Amino acid sequence: MYRFLLTRRWWGINVFVLLAIPFCIFMGTWQLSRFEGRVQDHREADDQVTADQHEAARPLRELLPVDKATSGRQVTATGHYGRQLLVPDRELDDRRGYYVLTLLRTDGGKALPVVRGWLPGSADTAKAPAPPAGEVTVTGALQASETPGDNGVSAQGGLPSGQTAAISSASLVNLVPYDLYDAWVTLDKADSGMKAVPATAPAGSGLDLKAFQNLGYTGEWFVFAGFVVFMWFRLLRREIEFARDAEMGLTPEAAKETSVTV
């Protein structure tokens, strides 16, 4: 009854199944490892942000350019505040508000975007506290330039004068008359009654959509492996039933041969 397994057709089916199952398991395991790696990166990034808050601040120039190793580290910079902008539609403690962003013109000639704090409500220039006059020294967490559309950063255009959707040199270069650092700083202690904006983990280290895509792909590959096994057993069962029907003369071919003999 099982001699059909030795036919060329079934040799092809069996070889395909023997190759497909380990391949699906390998791909599912690989996608699971990618997800676990992202979870570990997320934990390490959160731990690093907490640790960075307690380390001694270092001069800005020592930590540039910003990467995963330097993002969130404590920096200090000295200069004079210049142009001030508002960054609307930013949430803090589950409340919608806006950042007060002021450009610090440093002794190096470039301007450093500094988030001096957060205020609730709609962006309002009249409510945003003016920056301190004279030379100031700021201390805060170093952050990489934002990318519009990523991690909740708005890609909205056509904002009113004095507002920007993203904190990045690419977005600010057309709004301020300064050369800019490709980085920004959020103050540890906000100015003038505002709330301090906490540092965020570097891009690529959080549980974002890509991380959960990896988890979804893991499930898909294991489902594919199960589907291959299911289809193999279904084909096998159908072939056995067909062989039994042929022995009992229940197939159209067998019935035809019986009628000719009679």
Secondary structure, DSSP 8 states (H G I E B T S, - for coil): --GGGGSHHHHHHHHHHHHHHHHHHHHHHHHHHHHHHHHHHHHHHHHHHHHHTTS--EEGGGG-S--TTTTT-EEEEEEEEEEEEEEEEEEETTEEEEEEEEEEEETTS-EEEEEEEEEESS--TTTS-----SEEEEEEEEE----TTSTT--------TTB-SS-SHHHHTTTSSS-B-S-EEEESS-STT-B-------TTSS--HHHHHHHHHHHHHHHHHHHHHHHHHHHHHHHHHHHHHHHTT-SHHHHHHHHHH-
